[in-house]
Amino acid sequence: MRTGILVVATVFATAISIAAVAHEGAKGVVKERMDGMEVIGKQVKMMVPMLKGEVPYDPAKVELAAMKISSHAGSAFTELFPTGSTNTPSEASPEIWEKWDAFSRLSDELAINADMLKTIAAKDAASGSNDTSQFDDAFRNVLQTCKSCHQQFRAD
């Protein structure tokens, strides 16, 4: 399981790096949501090395990253998907609007998981804990939510 999540994390971080190029020409609500995804991606990319044990766990950085992710999730995210907003270069699949409840649920789930990650990181920062077990689990939940949403609702 750990290897699979690490692969997902690495692929997700790489995809975010490539996505910046795809934003050329985006306007309006499509650009807004792409910019939000870029913010989320940068936070994920910063935390992946902590999950892999390549850099020390830094709860203060994780708390800030989780706050940024949460601010671009839930209704703040879904409101950026008005019906018919699939203008090029949008990567939004038309299935978003066909399965709106599932899409909305995943966006809310991302907010909940990011808030949980923030709570854990804040607690660790306050106590000076370097135990990564709760961080690992909470961050994996964030990654899994991203993966589920992208698999179902991101156009290739």
N, CA, C and O atoms as a GROMACS GRO file, in nm:
protein
  624
    1MET      N    1   0.083  -0.120   0.000
    1MET     CA    2   0.000   0.000   0.000
    1MET      C    3   0.087   0.126   0.000
    1MET      O    4   0.061   0.220  -0.075
    2ARG      N    5   0.191   0.127   0.084
    2ARG     CA    6   0.278   0.244   0.093
    2ARG      C    7   0.343   0.273  -0.042
    2ARG      O    8   0.350   0.388  -0.083
    3THR      N    9   0.391   0.170  -0.110
    3THR     CA   10   0.456   0.189  -0.240
    3THR      C   11   0.358   0.248  -0.340
    3THR      O   12   0.393   0.339  -0.415
    4GLY      N   13   0.237   0.198  -0.342
    4GLY     CA   14   0.136   0.250  -0.434
    4GLY      C   15   0.107   0.396  -0.411
    4GLY      O   16   0.097   0.473  -0.507
    5ILE      N   17   0.093   0.436  -0.286
    5ILE     CA   18   0.067   0.576  -0.254
    5ILE      C   19   0.186   0.662  -0.291
    5ILE      O   20   0.169   0.774  -0.340
    6LEU      N   21   0.307   0.612  -0.268
    6LEU     CA   22   0.426   0.689  -0.304
    6LEU      C   23   0.434   0.709  -0.455
    6LEU      O   24   0.474   0.816  -0.502
    7VAL      N   25   0.398   0.607  -0.530
    7VAL     CA   26   0.396   0.620  -0.676
    7VAL      C   27   0.293   0.725  -0.717
    7VAL      O   28   0.320   0.810  -0.801
    8VAL      N   29   0.174   0.718  -0.657
    8VAL     CA   30   0.069   0.815  -0.687
    8VAL      C   31   0.118   0.956  -0.653
    8VAL      O   32   0.097   1.049  -0.730
    9ALA      N   33   0.181   0.970  -0.538
    9ALA     CA   34   0.230   1.102  -0.496
    9ALA      C   35   0.333   1.156  -0.594
    9ALA      O   36   0.330   1.274  -0.629
   10THR      N   37   0.423   1.072  -0.638
   10THR     CA   38   0.526   1.115  -0.733
   10THR      C   39   0.464   1.153  -0.867
   10THR      O   40   0.499   1.256  -0.925
   11VAL      N   41   0.374   1.071  -0.915
   11VAL     CA   42   0.307   1.100  -1.043
   11VAL      C   43   0.227   1.229  -1.032
   11VAL      O   44   0.231   1.312  -1.123
   12PHE      N   45   0.156   1.247  -0.921
   12PHE     CA   46   0.076   1.367  -0.902
   12PHE      C   47   0.164   1.491  -0.901
   12PHE      O   48   0.132   1.591  -0.964
   13ALA      N   49   0.276   1.485  -0.828
   13ALA     CA   50   0.367   1.599  -0.821
   13ALA      C   51   0.425   1.632  -0.958
   13ALA      O   52   0.439   1.749  -0.993
   14THR      N   53   0.458   1.530  -1.035
   14THR     CA   54   0.512   1.551  -1.170
   14THR      C   55   0.405   1.612  -1.261
   14THR      O   56   0.433   1.702  -1.339
   15ALA      N   57   0.284   1.562  -1.250
   15ALA     CA   58   0.174   1.613  -1.333
   15ALA      C   59   0.149   1.761  -1.306
   15ALA      O   60   0.116   1.837  -1.397
   16ILE      N   61   0.163   1.801  -1.181
   16ILE     CA   62   0.142   1.941  -1.146
   16ILE      C   63   0.248   2.028  -1.212
   16ILE      O   64   0.218   2.139  -1.257
   17SER      N   65   0.370   1.980  -1.217
   17SER     CA   66   0.477   2.056  -1.282
   17SER      C   67   0.446   2.076  -1.430
   17SER      O   68   0.470   2.184  -1.484
   18ILE      N   69   0.393   1.975  -1.493
   18ILE     CA   70   0.359   1.981  -1.635
   18ILE      C   71   0.235   2.067  -1.657
   18ILE      O   72   0.223   2.133  -1.760
   19ALA      N   73   0.144   2.066  -1.562
   19ALA     CA   74   0.016   2.136  -1.577
   19ALA      C   75   0.033   2.286  -1.595
   19ALA      O   76  -0.050   2.350  -1.659
   20ALA      N   77   0.138   2.343  -1.539
   20ALA     CA   78   0.158   2.487  -1.551
   20ALA      C   79   0.162   2.529  -1.698
   20ALA      O   80   0.114   2.637  -1.732
   21VAL      N   81   0.219   2.446  -1.783
   21VAL     CA   82   0.226   2.475  -1.926
   21VAL      C   83   0.086   2.474  -1.987
   21VAL      O   84   0.057   2.553  -2.077
   22ALA      N   85   0.000   2.387  -1.939
   22ALA     CA   86  -0.136   2.372  -1.994
   22ALA      C   87  -0.223   2.494  -1.966
   22ALA      O   88  -0.328   2.509  -2.029
   23HIS      N   89  -0.184   2.579  -1.874
   23HIS     CA   90  -0.265   2.694  -1.836
   23HIS      C   91  -0.263   2.805  -1.941
   23HIS      O   92  -0.344   2.897  -1.934
   24GLU      N   93  -0.171   2.798  -2.036
   24GLU     CA   94  -0.164   2.901  -2.140
   24GLU      C   95  -0.297   2.910  -2.212
   24GLU      O   96  -0.351   2.809  -2.258
   25GLY      N   97  -0.348   3.029  -2.222
   25GLY     CA   98  -0.473   3.050  -2.294
   25GLY      C   99  -0.598   3.034  -2.210
   25GLY      O  100  -0.707   3.067  -2.256
   26ALA      N  101  -0.585   2.985  -2.088
   26ALA     CA  102  -0.702   2.969  -2.002
   26ALA      C  103  -0.751   3.107  -1.957
   26ALA      O  104  -0.671   3.196  -1.929
   27LYS      N  105  -0.883   3.121  -1.951
   27LYS     CA  106  -0.943   3.248  -1.911
   27LYS      C  107  -1.062   3.222  -1.819
   27LYS      O  108  -1.117   3.112  -1.816
   28GLY      N  109  -1.098   3.325  -1.746
   28GLY     CA  110  -1.217   3.319  -1.664
   28GLY      C  111  -1.215   3.208  -1.561
   28GLY      O  112  -1.113   3.183  -1.497
   29VAL      N  113  -1.329   3.143  -1.545
   29VAL     CA  114  -1.345   3.040  -1.443
   29VAL      C  115  -1.253   2.921  -1.467
   29VAL      O  116  -1.210   2.856  -1.372
   30VAL      N  117  -1.223   2.891  -1.593
   30VAL     CA  118  -1.131   2.780  -1.623
   30VAL      C  119  -0.993   2.812  -1.568
   30VAL      O  120  -0.928   2.726  -1.508
   31LYS      N  121  -0.947   2.936  -1.587
   31LYS     CA  122  -0.817   2.976  -1.533
   31LYS      C  123  -0.819   2.975  -1.381
   31LYS      O  124  -0.723   2.931  -1.317
   32GLU      N  125  -0.928   3.022  -1.322
   32GLU     CA  126  -0.939   3.024  -1.176
   32GLU      C  127  -0.923   2.884  -1.118
   32GLU      O  128  -0.850   2.865  -1.021
   33ARG      N  129  -0.993   2.788  -1.176
   33ARG     CA  130  -0.983   2.652  -1.121
   33ARG      C  131  -0.847   2.590  -1.150
   33ARG      O  132  -0.795   2.515  -1.068
   34MET      N  133  -0.788   2.620  -1.266
   34MET     CA  134  -0.654   2.570  -1.294
   34MET      C  135  -0.553   2.630  -1.196
   34MET      O  136  -0.462   2.562  -1.149
   35ASP      N  137  -0.569   2.759  -1.166
   35ASP     CA  138  -0.481   2.823  -1.068
   35ASP      C  139  -0.497   2.759  -0.930
   35ASP      O  140  -0.399   2.739  -0.859
   36GLY      N  141  -0.620   2.728  -0.893
   36GLY     CA  142  -0.645   2.661  -0.766
   36GLY      C  143  -0.580   2.524  -0.760
   36GLY      O  144  -0.522   2.485  -0.659
   37MET      N  145  -0.592   2.450  -0.870
   37MET     CA  146  -0.529   2.317  -0.876
   37MET      C  147  -0.377   2.330  -0.869
   37MET      O  148  -0.310   2.245  -0.811
   38GLU      N  149  -0.324   2.436  -0.927
   38GLU     CA  150  -0.179   2.458  -0.920
   38GLU      C  151  -0.136   2.484  -0.776
   38GLU      O  152  -0.032   2.434  -0.733
   39VAL      N  153  -0.214   2.560  -0.702
   39VAL     CA  154  -0.184   2.585  -0.560
   39VAL      C  155  -0.184   2.452  -0.485
   39VAL      O  156  -0.092   2.423  -0.408
   40ILE      N  157  -0.288   2.372  -0.506
   40ILE     CA  158  -0.296   2.241  -0.440
   40ILE      C  159  -0.175   2.157  -0.478
   40ILE      O  160  -0.112   2.096  -0.392
   41GLY      N  161  -0.143   2.154  -0.606
   41GLY     CA  162  -0.030   2.073  -0.654
   41GLY      C  163   0.102   2.113  -0.592
   41GLY      O  164   0.184   2.028  -0.559
   42LYS      N  165   0.123   2.242  -0.576
   42LYS     CA  166   0.248   2.289  -0.515
   42LYS      C  167   0.258   2.243  -0.370
   42LYS      O  168   0.366   2.209  -0.322
   43GLN      N  169   0.146   2.243  -0.302
   43GLN     CA  170   0.147   2.199  -0.161
   43GLN      C  171   0.176   2.049  -0.154
   43GLN      O  172   0.255   2.004  -0.070
   44VAL      N  173   0.113   1.974  -0.242
   44VAL     CA  174   0.137   1.830  -0.246
   44VAL      C  175   0.283   1.803  -0.278
   44VAL      O  176   0.347   1.720  -0.213
   45LYS      N  177   0.334   1.872  -0.376
   45LYS     CA  178   0.473   1.852  -0.419
   45LYS      C  179   0.570   1.881  -0.304
   45LYS      O  180   0.673   1.814  -0.291
   46MET      N  181   0.538   1.979  -0.221
   46MET     CA  182   0.623   2.012  -0.106
   46MET      C  183   0.618   1.902   0.000
   46MET      O  184   0.719   1.876   0.066
   47MET      N  185   0.503   1.837   0.016
   47MET     CA  186   0.489   1.736   0.122
   47MET      C  187   0.531   1.596   0.082
   47MET      O  188   0.563   1.515   0.168
   48VAL      N  189   0.533   1.566  -0.047
   48VAL     CA  190   0.569   1.431  -0.093
   48VAL      C  191   0.705   1.386  -0.038
   48VAL      O  192   0.715   1.273   0.010
   49PRO      N  193   0.809   1.470  -0.044
   49PRO     CA  194   0.938   1.425   0.011
   49PRO      C  195   0.931   1.394   0.161
   49PRO      O  196   1.008   1.310   0.209
   50MET      N  197   0.842   1.459   0.235
   50MET     CA  198   0.824   1.426   0.377
   50MET      C  199   0.763   1.288   0.391
   50MET      O  200   0.806   1.209   0.475
   51LEU      N  201   0.664   1.259   0.308
   51LEU     CA  202   0.599   1.128   0.311
   51LEU      C  203   0.700   1.018   0.277
   51LEU      O  204   0.697   0.910   0.337
   52LYS      N  205   0.787   1.046   0.182
   52LYS     CA  206   0.888   0.948   0.141
   52LYS      C  207   1.004   0.938   0.239
   52LYS      O  208   1.087   0.848   0.227
   53GLY      N  209   1.011   1.029   0.335
   53GLY     CA  210   1.122   1.029   0.430
   53GLY      C  211   1.249   1.090   0.373
   53GLY      O  212   1.358   1.070   0.428
   54GLU      N  213   1.237   1.162   0.263
   54GLU     CA  214   1.354   1.224   0.199
   54GLU      C  215   1.395   1.355   0.266
   54GLU      O  216   1.511   1.395   0.259
   55VAL      N  217   1.299   1.420   0.329
   55VAL     CA  218   1.326   1.541   0.407
   55VAL      C  219   1.253   1.527   0.540
   55VAL      O  220   1.155   1.454   0.550
   56PRO      N  221   1.301   1.598   0.643
   56PRO     CA  222   1.235   1.587   0.773
   56PRO      C  223   1.091   1.640   0.769
   56PRO      O  224   1.059   1.734   0.697
   57TYR      N  225   1.008   1.576   0.848
   57TYR     CA  226   0.870   1.620   0.865
   57TYR      C  227   0.872   1.758   0.930
   57TYR      O  228   0.936   1.776   1.034
   58ASP      N  229   0.804   1.853   0.870
   58ASP     CA  230   0.795   1.989   0.923
   58ASP      C  231   0.648   2.023   0.942
   58ASP      O  232   0.581   2.068   0.849
   59PRO      N  233   0.597   2.002   1.065
   59PRO     CA  234   0.454   2.022   1.088
   59PRO      C  235   0.405   2.164   1.058
   59PRO      O  236   0.291   2.181   1.016
   60ALA      N  237   0.488   2.264   1.080
   60ALA     CA  238   0.446   2.401   1.052
   60ALA      C  239   0.422   2.420   0.902
   60ALA      O  240   0.324   2.484   0.862
   61LYS      N  241   0.510   2.366   0.819
   61LYS     CA  242   0.492   2.374   0.673
   61LYS      C  243   0.370   2.294   0.629
   61LYS      O  244   0.295   2.336   0.540
   62VAL      N  245   0.350   2.178   0.690
   62VAL     CA  246   0.236   2.094   0.655
   62VAL      C  247   0.105   2.164   0.693
   62VAL      O  248   0.008   2.160   0.618
   63GLU      N  249   0.103   2.227   0.810
   63GLU     CA  250  -0.018   2.298   0.852
   63GLU      C  251  -0.055   2.407   0.751
   63GLU      O  252  -0.171   2.418   0.712
   64LEU      N  253   0.043   2.485   0.709
   64LEU     CA  254   0.017   2.591   0.612
   64LEU      C  255  -0.027   2.532   0.478
   64LEU      O  256  -0.120   2.583   0.415
   65ALA      N  257   0.039   2.426   0.434
   65ALA     CA  258   0.003   2.360   0.308
   65ALA      C  259  -0.140   2.306   0.313
   65ALA      O  260  -0.216   2.322   0.218
   66ALA      N  261  -0.175   2.244   0.424
   66ALA     CA  262  -0.310   2.188   0.438
   66ALA      C  263  -0.416   2.298   0.437
   66ALA      O  264  -0.524   2.280   0.382
   67MET      N  265  -0.384   2.413   0.498
   67MET     CA  266  -0.476   2.526   0.495
   67MET      C  267  -0.498   2.574   0.352
   67MET      O  268  -0.611   2.606   0.312
   68LYS      N  269  -0.391   2.578   0.274
   68LYS     CA  270  -0.403   2.622   0.134
   68LYS      C  271  -0.486   2.523   0.053
   68LYS      O  272  -0.569   2.563  -0.028
   69ILE      N  273  -0.463   2.394   0.075
   69ILE     CA  274  -0.541   2.293   0.004
   69ILE      C  275  -0.689   2.306   0.040
   69ILE      O  276  -0.775   2.307  -0.048
   70SER      N  277  -0.716   2.316   0.169
   70SER     CA  278  -0.854   2.326   0.214
   70SER      C  279  -0.925   2.449   0.156
   70SER      O  280  -1.044   2.444   0.125
   71SER      N  281  -0.851   2.558   0.141
   71SER     CA  282  -0.913   2.681   0.089
   71SER      C  283  -0.951   2.669  -0.058
   71SER      O  284  -1.028   2.751  -0.110
   72HIS      N  285  -0.898   2.568  -0.126
   72HIS     CA  286  -0.931   2.545  -0.267
   72HIS      C  287  -1.014   2.418  -0.286
   72HIS      O  288  -1.020   2.364  -0.396
   73ALA      N  289  -1.077   2.371  -0.180
   73ALA     CA  290  -1.158   2.249  -0.186
   73ALA      C  291  -1.302   2.281  -0.145
   73ALA      O  292  -1.336   2.397  -0.120
   74GLY      N  293  -1.383   2.178  -0.139
   74GLY     CA  294  -1.522   2.197  -0.100
   74GLY      C  295  -1.597   2.288  -0.195
   74GLY      O  296  -1.574   2.284  -0.316
   75SER      N  297  -1.684   2.371  -0.142
   75SER     CA  298  -1.766   2.458  -0.227
   75SER      C  299  -1.682   2.565  -0.297
   75SER      O  300  -1.721   2.613  -0.403
   76ALA      N  301  -1.568   2.604  -0.238
   76ALA     CA  302  -1.480   2.700  -0.304
   76ALA      C  303  -1.432   2.645  -0.438
   76ALA      O  304  -1.406   2.721  -0.532
   77PHE      N  305  -1.421   2.514  -0.447
   77PHE     CA  306  -1.378   2.449  -0.571
   77PHE      C  307  -1.496   2.424  -0.664
   77PHE      O  308  -1.490   2.458  -0.783
   78THR      N  309  -1.602   2.366  -0.612
   78THR     CA  310  -1.714   2.330  -0.699
   78THR      C  311  -1.781   2.451  -0.763
   78THR      O  312  -1.837   2.441  -0.872
   79GLU      N  313  -1.776   2.566  -0.696
   79GLU     CA  314  -1.838   2.685  -0.756
   79GLU      C  315  -1.764   2.732  -0.882
   79GLU      O  316  -1.814   2.815  -0.957
   80LEU      N  317  -1.644   2.678  -0.904
   80LEU     CA  318  -1.566   2.712  -1.023
   80LEU      C  319  -1.600   2.622  -1.142
   80LEU      O  320  -1.530   2.624  -1.244
   81PHE      N  321  -1.706   2.543  -1.128
   81PHE     CA  322  -1.747   2.450  -1.234
   81PHE      C  323  -1.892   2.475  -1.276
   81PHE      O  324  -1.975   2.385  -1.267
   82PRO      N  325  -1.923   2.597  -1.323
   82PRO     CA  326  -2.059   2.618  -1.372
   82PRO      C  327  -2.083   2.531  -1.496
   82PRO      O  328  -1.990   2.500  -1.571
   83THR      N  329  -2.205   2.494  -1.516
   83THR     CA  330  -2.242   2.410  -1.631
   83THR      C  331  -2.187   2.469  -1.760
   83THR      O  332  -2.200   2.588  -1.788
   84GLY      N  333  -2.124   2.380  -1.839
   84GLY     CA  334  -2.074   2.420  -1.970
   84GLY      C  335  -1.936   2.482  -1.971
   84GLY      O  336  -1.891   2.529  -2.076
   85SER      N  337  -1.867   2.483  -1.858
   85SER     CA  338  -1.735   2.548  -1.854
   85SER      C  339  -1.623   2.450  -1.889
   85SER      O  340  -1.533   2.425  -1.809
   86THR      N  341  -1.633   2.396  -2.008
   86THR     CA  342  -1.530   2.302  -2.056
   86THR      C  343  -1.445   2.365  -2.165
   86THR      O  344  -1.386   2.295  -2.246
   87ASN      N  345  -1.440   2.498  -2.168
   87ASN     CA  346  -1.363   2.569  -2.270
   87ASN      C  347  -1.218   2.523  -2.269
   87ASN      O  348  -1.161   2.495  -2.164
   88THR      N  349  -1.158   2.515  -2.387
   88THR     CA  350  -1.017   2.482  -2.399
   88THR      C  351  -0.938   2.589  -2.328
   88THR      O  352  -0.969   2.707  -2.344
   89PRO      N  353  -0.839   2.557  -2.252
   89PRO     CA  354  -0.772   2.429  -2.233
   89PRO      C  355  -0.818   2.354  -2.109
   89PRO      O  356  -0.737   2.288  -2.044
   90SER      N  357  -0.945   2.361  -2.076
   90SER     CA  358  -0.996   2.291  -1.958
   90SER      C  359  -0.967   2.141  -1.964
   90SER      O  360  -0.975   2.079  -2.070
   91GLU      N  361  -0.933   2.086  -1.849
   91GLU     CA  362  -0.911   1.942  -1.838
   91GLU      C  363  -1.029   1.876  -1.768
   91GLU      O  364  -1.021   1.760  -1.727
   92ALA      N  365  -1.138   1.950  -1.755
   92ALA     CA  366  -1.257   1.900  -1.688
   92ALA      C  367  -1.336   1.808  -1.781
   92ALA      O  368  -1.368   1.845  -1.894
   93SER      N  369  -1.365   1.690  -1.732
   93SER     CA  370  -1.445   1.594  -1.808
   93SER      C  371  -1.593   1.634  -1.800
   93SER      O  372  -1.637   1.681  -1.695
   94PRO      N  373  -1.668   1.615  -1.906
   94PRO     CA  374  -1.812   1.641  -1.901
   94PRO      C  375  -1.883   1.558  -1.793
   94PRO      O  376  -1.994   1.592  -1.751
   95GLU      N  377  -1.820   1.451  -1.748
   95GLU     CA  378  -1.880   1.368  -1.643
   95GLU      C  379  -1.898   1.443  -1.512
   95GLU      O  380  -1.978   1.402  -1.428
   96ILE      N  381  -1.824   1.552  -1.493
   96ILE     CA  382  -1.840   1.633  -1.372
   96ILE      C  383  -1.987   1.672  -1.357
   96ILE      O  384  -2.044   1.659  -1.249
   97TRP      N  385  -2.047   1.719  -1.464
   97TRP     CA  386  -2.185   1.768  -1.458
   97TRP      C  387  -2.285   1.654  -1.464
   97TRP      O  388  -2.398   1.668  -1.415
   98GLU      N  389  -2.246   1.542  -1.523
   98GLU     CA  390  -2.333   1.425  -1.528
   98GLU      C  391  -2.338   1.354  -1.392
   98GLU      O  392  -2.439   1.294  -1.356
   99LYS      N  393  -2.229   1.362  -1.318
   99LYS     CA  394  -2.219   1.297  -1.186
   99LYS      C  395  -2.183   1.401  -1.080
   99LYS      O  396  -2.091   1.382  -1.001
  100TRP      N  397  -2.259   1.510  -1.081
  100TRP     CA  398  -2.229   1.623  -0.994
  100TRP      C  399  -2.221   1.584  -0.847
  100TRP      O  400  -2.132   1.632  -0.776
  101ASP      N  401  -2.310   1.499  -0.800
  101ASP     CA  402  -2.309   1.462  -0.658
  101ASP      C  403  -2.178   1.395  -0.620
  101ASP      O  404  -2.122   1.424  -0.514
  102ALA      N  405  -2.130   1.305  -0.704
  102ALA     CA  406  -2.003   1.236  -0.676
  102ALA      C  407  -1.886   1.335  -0.680
  102ALA      O  408  -1.797   1.329  -0.596
  103PHE      N  409  -1.888   1.425  -0.777
  103PHE     CA  410  -1.782   1.526  -0.789
  103PHE      C  411  -1.781   1.617  -0.666
  103PHE      O  412  -1.676   1.644  -0.608
  104SER      N  413  -1.898   1.664  -0.629
  104SER     CA  414  -1.912   1.752  -0.514
  104SER      C  415  -1.869   1.682  -0.385
  104SER      O  416  -1.804   1.741  -0.299
  105ARG      N  417  -1.905   1.555  -0.374
  105ARG     CA  418  -1.868   1.476  -0.256
  105ARG      C  419  -1.715   1.464  -0.245
  105ARG      O  420  -1.659   1.477  -0.136
  106LEU      N  421  -1.648   1.441  -0.357
  106LEU     CA  422  -1.502   1.431  -0.356
  106LEU      C  423  -1.438   1.565  -0.320
  106LEU      O  424  -1.337   1.569  -0.250
  107SER      N  425  -1.494   1.674  -0.368
  107SER     CA  426  -1.442   1.805  -0.334
  107SER      C  427  -1.458   1.832  -0.184
  107SER      O  428  -1.367   1.886  -0.120
  108ASP      N  429  -1.573   1.796  -0.129
  108ASP     CA  430  -1.595   1.810   0.016
  108ASP      C  431  -1.501   1.718   0.094
  108ASP      O  432  -1.449   1.757   0.199
  109GLU      N  433  -1.480   1.598   0.042
  109GLU     CA  434  -1.389   1.502   0.107
  109GLU      C  435  -1.246   1.558   0.111
  109GLU      O  436  -1.176   1.541   0.210
  110LEU      N  437  -1.205   1.624   0.004
  110LEU     CA  438  -1.072   1.685   0.003
  110LEU      C  439  -1.062   1.791   0.111
  110LEU      O  440  -0.961   1.799   0.181
  111ALA      N  441  -1.165   1.873   0.126
  111ALA     CA  442  -1.164   1.976   0.231
  111ALA      C  443  -1.155   1.912   0.370
  111ALA      O  444  -1.078   1.958   0.454
  112ILE      N  445  -1.232   1.807   0.392
  112ILE     CA  446  -1.231   1.738   0.522
  112ILE      C  447  -1.094   1.677   0.548
  112ILE      O  448  -1.039   1.691   0.658
  113ASN      N  449  -1.038   1.610   0.448
  113ASN     CA  450  -0.907   1.546   0.465
  113ASN      C  451  -0.796   1.649   0.485
  113ASN      O  452  -0.706   1.628   0.566
  114ALA      N  453  -0.803   1.760   0.413
  114ALA     CA  454  -0.704   1.866   0.430
  114ALA      C  455  -0.716   1.929   0.569
  114ALA      O  456  -0.616   1.960   0.632
  115ASP      N  457  -0.839   1.948   0.616
  115ASP     CA  458  -0.859   2.002   0.751
  115ASP      C  459  -0.805   1.906   0.858
  115ASP      O  460  -0.748   1.951   0.957
  116MET      N  461  -0.823   1.776   0.837
  116MET     CA  462  -0.768   1.678   0.931
  116MET      C  463  -0.616   1.684   0.930
  116MET      O  464  -0.553   1.681   1.036
  117LEU      N  465  -0.557   1.694   0.813
  117LEU     CA  466  -0.412   1.707   0.801
  117LEU      C  467  -0.364   1.832   0.874
  117LEU      O  468  -0.262   1.828   0.943
  118LYS      N  469  -0.435   1.942   0.858
  118LYS     CA  470  -0.401   2.067   0.926
  118LYS      C  471  -0.407   2.051   1.077
  118LYS      O  472  -0.318   2.097   1.148
  119THR      N  473  -0.511   1.986   1.126
  119THR     CA  474  -0.527   1.964   1.270
  119THR      C  475  -0.413   1.881   1.326
  119THR      O  476  -0.358   1.914   1.431
  120ILE      N  477  -0.377   1.776   1.256
  120ILE     CA  478  -0.267   1.688   1.300
  120ILE      C  479  -0.136   1.766   1.300
  120ILE      O  480  -0.060   1.757   1.396
  121ALA      N  481  -0.110   1.840   1.195
  121ALA     CA  482   0.014   1.917   1.185
  121ALA      C  483   0.021   2.025   1.293
  121ALA      O  484   0.127   2.047   1.352
  122ALA      N  485  -0.091   2.091   1.320
  122ALA     CA  486  -0.094   2.194   1.425
  122ALA      C  487  -0.063   2.133   1.561
  122ALA      O  488   0.011   2.190   1.640
  123LYS      N  489  -0.122   2.016   1.587
  123LYS     CA  490  -0.096   1.947   1.713
  123LYS      C  491   0.051   1.907   1.723
  123LYS      O  492   0.114   1.925   1.828
  124ASP      N  493   0.106   1.854   1.615
  124ASP     CA  494   0.247   1.815   1.614
  124ASP      C  495   0.338   1.936   1.630
  124ASP      O  496   0.439   1.928   1.700
  125ALA      N  497   0.303   2.047   1.566
  125ALA     CA  498   0.385   2.168   1.578
  125ALA      C  499   0.383   2.219   1.722
  125ALA      O  500   0.486   2.260   1.775
  126ALA      N  501   0.265   2.217   1.785
  126ALA     CA  502   0.252   2.266   1.922
  126ALA      C  503   0.328   2.178   2.022
  126ALA      O  504   0.383   2.228   2.120
  127SER      N  505   0.329   2.048   1.996
  127SER     CA  506   0.394   1.955   2.089
  127SER      C  507   0.540   1.930   2.055
  127SER      O  508   0.613   1.870   2.134
  128GLY      N  509   0.583   1.974   1.937
  128GLY     CA  510   0.720   1.948   1.894
  128GLY      C  511   0.741   1.805   1.847
  128GLY      O  512   0.854   1.758   1.840
  129SER      N  513   0.633   1.736   1.816
  129SER     CA  514   0.641   1.596   1.775
  129SER      C  515   0.697   1.583   1.634
  129SER      O  516   0.664   1.661   1.544
  130ASN      N  517   0.782   1.484   1.616
  130ASN     CA  518   0.834   1.450   1.484
  130ASN      C  519   0.784   1.314   1.438
  130ASN      O  520   0.834   1.258   1.341
  131ASP      N  521   0.684   1.260   1.510
  131ASP     CA  522   0.624   1.132   1.472
  131ASP      C  523   0.539   1.155   1.348
  131ASP      O  524   0.444   1.233   1.349
  132THR      N  525   0.574   1.086   1.241
  132THR     CA  526   0.506   1.110   1.113
  132THR      C  527   0.387   1.017   1.088
  132THR      O  528   0.323   1.029   0.983
  133SER      N  529   0.357   0.927   1.179
  133SER     CA  530   0.254   0.826   1.150
  133SER      C  531   0.118   0.889   1.119
  133SER      O  532   0.052   0.849   1.022
  134GLN      N  533   0.074   0.985   1.198
  134GLN     CA  534  -0.056   1.047   1.171
  134GLN      C  535  -0.050   1.134   1.046
  134GLN      O  536  -0.144   1.137   0.967
  135PHE      N  537   0.062   1.204   1.026
  135PHE     CA  538   0.081   1.282   0.903
  135PHE      C  539   0.071   1.191   0.782
  135PHE      O  540   0.000   1.220   0.687
  136ASP      N  541   0.144   1.078   0.787
  136ASP     CA  542   0.144   0.984   0.674
  136ASP      C  543   0.002   0.941   0.638
  136ASP      O  544  -0.036   0.946   0.521
  137ASP      N  545  -0.074   0.901   0.737
  137ASP     CA  546  -0.211   0.854   0.712
  137ASP      C  547  -0.300   0.966   0.657
  137ASP      O  548  -0.374   0.945   0.560
  138ALA      N  549  -0.291   1.083   0.718
  138ALA     CA  550  -0.376   1.195   0.675
  138ALA      C  551  -0.339   1.243   0.535
  138ALA      O  552  -0.426   1.273   0.454
  139PHE      N  553  -0.209   1.249   0.507
  139PHE     CA  554  -0.167   1.294   0.375
  139PHE      C  555  -0.203   1.191   0.269
  139PHE      O  556  -0.240   1.227   0.157
  140ARG      N  557  -0.193   1.064   0.303
  140ARG     CA  558  -0.236   0.959   0.208
  140ARG      C  559  -0.384   0.975   0.174
  140ARG      O  560  -0.424   0.955   0.059
  141ASN      N  561  -0.465   1.012   0.272
  141ASN     CA  562  -0.608   1.034   0.246
  141ASN      C  563  -0.629   1.150   0.148
  141ASN      O  564  -0.714   1.142   0.060
  142VAL      N  565  -0.551   1.256   0.164
  142VAL     CA  566  -0.558   1.368   0.070
  142VAL      C  567  -0.521   1.320  -0.069
  142VAL      O  568  -0.592   1.348  -0.166
  143LEU      N  569  -0.409   1.248  -0.080
  143LEU     CA  570  -0.363   1.198  -0.209
  143LEU      C  571  -0.465   1.104  -0.274
  143LEU      O  572  -0.488   1.110  -0.394
  144GLN      N  573  -0.525   1.019  -0.193
  144GLN     CA  574  -0.624   0.924  -0.247
  144GLN      C  575  -0.746   0.998  -0.301
  144GLN      O  576  -0.802   0.959  -0.403
  145THR      N  577  -0.787   1.103  -0.232
  145THR     CA  578  -0.901   1.182  -0.279
  145THR      C  579  -0.868   1.249  -0.412
  145THR      O  580  -0.949   1.249  -0.504
  146CYS      N  581  -0.747   1.306  -0.421
  146CYS     CA  582  -0.703   1.368  -0.548
  146CYS      C  583  -0.704   1.264  -0.660
  146CYS      O  584  -0.753   1.289  -0.770
  147LYS      N  585  -0.648   1.147  -0.630
  147LYS     CA  586  -0.640   1.041  -0.731
  147LYS      C  587  -0.780   1.000  -0.777
  147LYS      O  588  -0.804   0.987  -0.897
  148SER      N  589  -0.870   0.979  -0.683
  148SER     CA  590  -1.007   0.937  -0.717
  148SER      C  591  -1.075   1.040  -0.806
  148SER      O  592  -1.140   1.005  -0.904
  149CYS      N  593  -1.061   1.165  -0.771
  149CYS     CA  594  -1.126   1.271  -0.849
  149CYS      C  595  -1.065   1.280  -0.989
  149CYS      O  596  -1.138   1.290  -1.088
  150HIS      N  597  -0.934   1.276  -0.997
  150HIS     CA  598  -0.869   1.286  -1.129
  150HIS      C  599  -0.904   1.166  -1.217
  150HIS      O  600  -0.924   1.182  -1.338
  151GLN      N  601  -0.911   1.047  -1.158
  151GLN     CA  602  -0.945   0.929  -1.238
  151GLN      C  603  -1.086   0.939  -1.296
  151GLN      O  604  -1.111   0.898  -1.409
  152GLN      N  605  -1.177   0.994  -1.218
  152GLN     CA  606  -1.317   1.001  -1.261
  152GLN      C  607  -1.351   1.124  -1.344
  152GLN      O  608  -1.435   1.118  -1.434
  153PHE      N  609  -1.284   1.236  -1.314
  153PHE     CA  610  -1.334   1.362  -1.368
  153PHE      C  611  -1.233   1.448  -1.443
  153PHE      O  612  -1.264   1.561  -1.480
  154ARG      N  613  -1.117   1.397  -1.466
  154ARG     CA  614  -1.018   1.474  -1.544
  154ARG      C  615  -1.010   1.416  -1.684
  154ARG      O  616  -0.985   1.297  -1.702
  155ALA      N  617  -1.032   1.501  -1.782
  155ALA     CA  618  -1.023   1.458  -1.922
  155ALA      C  619  -0.877   1.442  -1.960
  155ALA      O  620  -0.792   1.522  -1.920
  156ASP      N  621  -0.848   1.339  -2.038
  156ASP     CA  622  -0.710   1.317  -2.080
  156ASP      C  623  -0.674   1.399  -2.201
  156ASP      O  624  -0.561   1.392  -2.249
   0.00000   0.00000   0.00000
